[in-house]
Amino acid sequence: MNMSNGELVWLIIGLTGQALFSMRFLVQWLRSERQKRSIVPVEFWYFSLGGGATLLAYAVHKQDPVFIIGQLTGLFIYGRNLYFIRLQKVAD
């Protein structure tokens, strides 16, 4: 595979975003196994946000409107969940 340095950097960015995004499922699964019930830990949302932002950068670089819209929508949802978590902590 012949790739320029720029293409290689963007490939690494895309793969890093996918790895971050995938980590959220590992974190959620391990926490649920430990608790013996379904848990969505706050780290799930941080991995979602980090992975989504990195994948959005990759999608913008690739100029893929479908991928861009999907990631923007996800980022809003992840951020909104983190906002609700913060509100709950302040209320407690």
ZAMARGU-4260 file (C-alpha; in steps of 0.2 Angstrom, whole numbers, plus 5000, padded with zeros to 4 digits):
<rodrens>
0) 5000/5000/5000 | 5008/5016/4994 | 5003/5031/5006 | 5009/5048/5008 | 5014/5054/5025
5) 4998/5065/5026 | 4987/5050/5021 | 4996/5039/5034 | 4993/5052/5048 | 4974/5053/5043
10) 4973/5034/5043 | 4981/5034/5061 | 4969/5048/5066 | 4954/5037/5060 | 4960/5021/5068
15) 4963/5030/5084 | 4945/5037/5084 | 4938/5020/5081 | 4949/5013/5095 | 4943/5026/5107
20) 4925/5023/5101 | 4927/5004/5103 | 4934/5006/5121 | 4917/5013/5127 | 4909/4996/5124
25) 4923/4987/5133 | 4922/4999/5148 | 4903/4997/5149 | 4904/4978/5147 | 4917/4976/5161
30) 4908/4987/5173 | 4891/4978/5170 | 4900/4961/5173 | 4907/4968/5189 | 4890/4974/5195
35) 4880/4960/5188 | 4868/4972/5180 | 4868/4984/5165 | 4878/4999/5169 | 4883/5014/5158
40) 4898/5022/5167 | 4903/5040/5164 | 4918/5034/5155 | 4907/5027/5142 | 4902/5045/5137
45) 4919/5052/5138 | 4926/5038/5126 | 4911/5042/5115 | 4915/5060/5115 | 4933/5057/5112
50) 4931/5044/5098 | 4917/5054/5090 | 4927/5070/5089 | 4942/5061/5082 | 4931/5052/5069
55) 4922/5068/5065 | 4939/5076/5061 | 4943/5061/5050 | 4926/5062/5042 | 4929/5080/5038
60) 4946/5076/5030 | 4937/5063/5020 | 4923/5075/5015 | 4910/5062/5019 | 4894/5071/5023
65) 4885/5055/5029 | 4899/5051/5041 | 4900/5070/5046 | 4881/5071/5050 | 4882/5055/5060
70) 4896/5060/5071 | 4889/5077/5074 | 4873/5070/5080 | 4882/5058/5091 | 4893/5072/5098
75) 4878/5081/5103 | 4870/5066/5112 | 4886/5062/5121 | 4889/5079/5127 | 4871/5081/5132
80) 4872/5065/5143 | 4888/5072/5151 | 4879/5088/5155 | 4865/5078/5163 | 4877/5068/5173
85) 4885/5084/5179 | 4868/5092/5184 | 4864/5076/5194 | 4881/5078/5203 | 4877/5096/5207
90) 4860/5091/5213 | 4866/5077/5225
</rodrens>
